[in-house]
């Protein structure tokens, strides 16, 4: 089983190398790392250049937004399974992809997801927020539940059969495509109860302006997907509160 990991990046010179090394350090041998750069001008491309021979695909050009970049990566992917690792992020450990592959083989799932955590930008050992998933039940979606997107892995044919990211959304298309999968009874889902990713806090998407946009887009998606409107959105936002509290007690591992 070949796994394609897609990383999109724009002007992230300080983090892109650790992201690449995190993929290269995986014990599973059949991994294709695809990097889609939006035309960085801060030195990011120079950091990537020495790694190009080890990448499955590298493309650097102006794009129409993050979901346009992700769609370019998906079109370039040749793996059986596709996952996303953003340029700020790292795998939890070197065995994550092996765990994902093992779980796909055991479960015969179409969509597989796990647990993730947010860490300090300059100290990846300092956990600030945890995002632990649970076995799937469709009714959870009405209460704002959805796995952390960077812990979701899907078979390539899921994108082929059900479409790519909706580029009409600026910041919430990952929620839309996740609901597209999790509302679909034809797709078999499986939860692997393992930590899969560390995401650095402090990215551009955490600014108040973009958070407001995300909530607006989320509500639009919730209504289109016939969930419970504002109630679902409130639940989705409220789920973040214990995610920030639990790391203080260090009882999540």
C-alpha positions as CSV (number, residue, x, y, z in Angstrom):
1,X,0.0,0.0,0.0
2,X,1.4,3.3,-1.1
3,X,0.6,6.4,1.0
4,X,0.7,9.9,-0.4
5,X,1.2,12.8,2.1
6,X,0.3,16.2,0.8
7,X,1.9,19.3,2.2
8,X,1.0,22.8,1.0
9,X,3.2,25.7,2.0
10,X,3.6,29.4,1.5
11,X,6.3,31.5,3.2
12,X,7.0,29.1,6.1
13,X,10.8,29.0,6.0
14,X,11.0,28.2,9.8
15,X,8.9,25.1,9.8
16,X,9.0,23.4,6.4
17,X,12.2,21.5,7.0
18,X,11.0,19.8,10.2
19,X,7.8,18.9,8.3
20,X,9.8,17.2,5.5
21,X,12.1,15.4,8.0
22,X,9.0,14.2,9.9
23,X,7.9,12.4,6.7
24,X,11.3,11.1,5.8
25,X,11.7,9.7,9.3
26,X,8.7,7.5,9.0
27,X,9.5,3.8,9.3
28,X,6.9,2.8,6.7
29,X,8.9,2.6,3.4
30,X,6.3,3.3,0.7
31,X,5.5,7.0,1.3
32,X,5.2,9.6,-1.4
33,X,5.6,13.2,-0.1
34,X,4.0,15.8,-2.3
35,X,4.8,19.5,-1.7
36,X,2.8,22.2,-3.3
37,X,4.4,25.7,-2.7
38,X,2.4,28.8,-3.5
39,X,5.4,30.7,-4.8
40,X,7.2,31.4,-1.5
41,X,9.6,34.3,-1.5
42,X,11.0,34.1,2.1
43,X,13.6,31.3,1.5
44,X,11.1,28.4,1.8
45,X,12.0,27.2,-1.7
46,X,15.7,27.1,-0.9
47,X,15.0,25.0,2.2
48,X,13.0,22.5,0.1
49,X,15.5,22.3,-2.8
50,X,17.9,19.8,-1.3
51,X,15.0,17.4,-0.5
52,X,13.5,17.5,-4.0
53,X,15.1,14.2,-5.1
54,X,13.4,12.5,-2.1
55,X,9.9,14.0,-2.9
56,X,7.3,12.3,-4.9
57,X,6.3,15.7,-6.4
58,X,7.3,19.3,-5.9
59,X,5.4,22.2,-7.5
60,X,6.0,25.9,-6.9
61,X,3.6,28.3,-8.5
62,X,1.0,30.8,-7.5
63,X,-2.3,29.2,-6.5
64,X,-5.9,30.3,-5.9
65,X,-5.9,29.5,-2.2
66,X,-5.2,26.6,0.1
67,X,-7.8,24.3,-1.2
68,X,-6.7,24.9,-4.8
69,X,-3.2,23.9,-3.7
70,X,-4.5,20.8,-1.9
71,X,-6.5,19.8,-5.0
72,X,-3.3,20.1,-7.1
73,X,-1.6,17.8,-4.6
74,X,-4.4,15.2,-4.8
75,X,-4.3,15.3,-8.6
76,X,-0.6,14.6,-8.5
77,X,-0.9,11.8,-5.9
78,X,-0.2,8.2,-7.0
79,X,-0.8,6.6,-3.6
80,X,-3.5,4.2,-2.6
81,X,-4.2,6.3,0.5
82,X,-4.0,10.1,0.9
83,X,-3.3,12.2,4.0
84,X,-2.6,15.8,4.7
85,X,0.3,17.2,6.7
86,X,0.5,21.0,6.7
87,X,3.8,22.8,6.7
88,X,3.5,23.8,10.4
89,X,2.9,20.2,11.4
90,X,4.7,17.0,12.3
91,X,3.9,13.3,12.7
92,X,3.5,12.4,16.4
93,X,6.2,9.8,16.0
94,X,8.1,7.8,13.3
95,X,5.5,4.9,13.3
96,X,2.4,6.9,12.4
97,X,2.1,5.9,8.8
98,X,2.8,2.3,9.7
99,X,-0.1,2.4,12.2
100,X,-2.3,3.9,9.5
101,X,-1.4,1.2,6.9
102,X,-1.9,-1.6,9.5
103,X,-5.3,-0.2,10.4
104,X,-6.4,0.1,6.8
105,X,-5.5,-3.5,6.2
106,X,-7.2,-4.8,9.3
107,X,-10.4,-2.7,9.0
108,X,-10.8,-2.5,5.1
109,X,-11.9,1.1,5.8
110,X,-12.4,3.8,3.1
111,X,-11.9,6.5,5.7
112,X,-9.6,6.2,8.7
113,X,-9.0,8.8,11.4
114,X,-7.1,9.2,14.7
115,X,-6.1,11.6,17.4
116,X,-4.1,14.9,17.1
117,X,-2.7,17.6,19.4
118,X,-1.7,21.2,19.2
119,X,1.7,22.3,20.5
120,X,3.6,25.5,21.1
121,X,5.0,26.9,18.0
122,X,8.6,27.1,19.4
123,X,8.3,24.0,21.7
124,X,6.7,21.0,20.2
125,X,6.9,19.1,23.5
126,X,4.5,21.6,25.1
127,X,1.0,20.4,24.4
128,X,-1.6,23.1,24.6
129,X,-4.7,21.5,23.1
130,X,-5.7,17.9,22.4
131,X,-8.1,16.6,19.8
132,X,-9.1,13.1,20.6
133,X,-11.6,11.3,18.4
134,X,-13.8,8.3,19.1
135,X,-15.5,5.5,17.1
136,X,-17.9,6.9,14.6
137,X,-21.6,7.3,15.1
138,X,-23.5,9.4,12.5
139,X,-25.6,11.2,15.1
140,X,-22.4,12.8,16.5
141,X,-22.3,15.1,13.5
142,X,-25.3,17.0,14.7
143,X,-23.4,17.9,17.8
144,X,-20.5,19.4,16.0
145,X,-18.3,16.4,16.2
146,X,-15.8,15.8,13.4
147,X,-12.2,14.4,13.5
148,X,-9.2,16.6,13.2
149,X,-8.7,16.9,9.5
150,X,-5.0,16.2,9.5
151,X,-5.7,12.8,11.2
152,X,-8.0,11.7,8.4
153,X,-6.7,9.4,5.7
154,X,-8.8,8.3,2.8
155,X,-8.4,5.9,-0.1
156,X,-7.6,7.7,-3.4
157,X,-10.8,6.4,-5.0
158,X,-12.8,8.4,-2.4
159,X,-11.6,11.6,-4.0
160,X,-12.1,10.1,-7.4
161,X,-15.7,9.1,-6.7
162,X,-16.9,11.9,-4.4
163,X,-14.9,14.9,-5.5
164,X,-12.1,17.2,-4.4
165,X,-12.1,20.1,-1.9
166,X,-14.7,22.8,-2.7
167,X,-12.7,25.8,-3.7
168,X,-15.6,28.2,-3.1
169,X,-14.8,28.1,0.6
170,X,-11.8,30.1,1.8
171,X,-11.1,28.3,5.1
172,X,-13.8,25.7,5.9
173,X,-13.6,23.3,2.9
174,X,-11.9,20.7,5.1
175,X,-15.1,20.6,7.2
176,X,-17.3,20.3,4.1
177,X,-15.3,17.4,2.6
178,X,-15.2,15.7,6.0
179,X,-18.9,15.8,6.3
180,X,-19.2,14.6,2.7
181,X,-17.4,11.5,3.8
182,X,-18.8,11.0,7.3
183,X,-22.4,11.5,6.2
184,X,-21.9,8.9,3.4
185,X,-23.2,5.5,4.5
186,X,-21.4,3.9,1.6
187,X,-18.0,4.7,3.0
188,X,-16.6,2.5,5.8
189,X,-15.0,4.5,8.6
190,X,-12.5,3.4,11.2
191,X,-11.0,5.1,14.2
192,X,-7.4,4.2,15.1
193,X,-6.9,5.3,18.7
194,X,-3.4,6.6,18.2
195,X,-1.9,10.0,18.3
196,X,-1.0,10.8,14.7
197,X,-0.1,14.5,14.4
198,X,1.4,17.5,16.3
199,X,0.1,20.8,14.9
200,X,1.8,24.1,15.8
201,X,-0.4,26.8,17.3
202,X,-0.1,30.3,15.9
203,X,-0.9,29.8,12.2
204,X,-2.7,32.4,10.1
205,X,-6.0,30.6,10.5
206,X,-6.1,31.4,14.2
207,X,-6.5,35.1,13.7
208,X,-9.9,36.6,15.0
209,X,-10.8,37.7,11.4
210,X,-10.3,34.3,9.9
211,X,-12.0,32.6,12.9
212,X,-15.1,34.7,12.2
213,X,-15.0,33.8,8.5
214,X,-14.6,30.1,9.5
215,X,-17.7,30.2,11.7
216,X,-19.7,31.9,8.9
217,X,-18.6,29.2,6.4
218,X,-19.1,26.4,8.9
219,X,-22.7,27.5,9.4
220,X,-23.3,27.7,5.7
221,X,-22.0,24.1,5.4
222,X,-24.0,22.9,8.4
223,X,-27.2,24.2,6.7
224,X,-26.3,22.7,3.4
225,X,-25.7,19.3,5.0
226,X,-29.0,19.4,6.8
227,X,-27.5,19.4,10.3
228,X,-29.0,21.3,13.2
229,X,-28.0,24.8,12.2
230,X,-26.7,27.2,14.9
231,X,-27.0,24.5,17.5
232,X,-24.5,22.3,15.6
233,X,-22.1,25.3,15.2
234,X,-22.3,26.2,18.9
235,X,-21.5,22.6,19.8
236,X,-18.6,22.6,17.4
237,X,-17.1,25.7,18.9
238,X,-17.9,24.5,22.5
239,X,-16.0,21.3,21.9
240,X,-12.7,23.3,21.9
241,X,-13.1,24.2,25.6
242,X,-12.2,20.8,27.2
243,X,-9.5,20.4,24.4
244,X,-7.6,23.3,26.0
245,X,-8.3,22.2,29.6
246,X,-7.3,18.5,29.5
247,X,-3.6,19.1,28.7
248,X,-3.2,21.0,32.0
249,X,-3.9,17.7,33.8
250,X,-1.7,15.6,31.6
251,X,-4.2,12.7,31.7
252,X,-4.8,12.5,27.9
253,X,-1.9,10.2,26.8
